[in-house]
């Protein structure tokens, strides 16, 4: 910039932020999260020093973020892959079914959009398809969630840490 003040401020910005390695920023963010956030014991008692946020559904602590986890009361179970190998892992059939329904909805929405393109090319008038596309994606997914008995499992303080919910570690948040 020809403006001397703006040029110097941008130089400081580049030198301070852009030239610092990303790993150093991650370590810095991790240190801030660990040192400034309350520990789980601060959530204990009637006169607690810390409280959960978002209608008591999310706990932000120096150990990580505890958020509600998706649960299914009528689960389809899991598929166990790689048998007894040390690399063994499970895949939730609920997730597989929901992803299949979502992909089928997206493909159907694309077919609706292509049909609208053909009609527009033939007649010059484009039919309105937005609500149809949203419906073919959202309605089947919502129906599957109802069929599978979707509900949320909230984190709760038990002992010295939170139990339930999904634990997002500070190392993940720092990324």
Buried (B, 14 or more C-beta within 10 A) or exposed (E): EEEEEEEEEEEEEEEEEEEEEEEEEEEEBBEEBBEEBBBBBBBBEEEEEBEBEEEEBBBBBBBBBBBBBBBBEEEBEBEEEEEEEEEEEEEBBBEEBBEEBBEBBEEBBEEBEEEBEEBEEEEEEEEEBEEBBEBBBEEBBEEBBEEBEBEEEBBBBEEEBBEBBEBBEBEEBBE
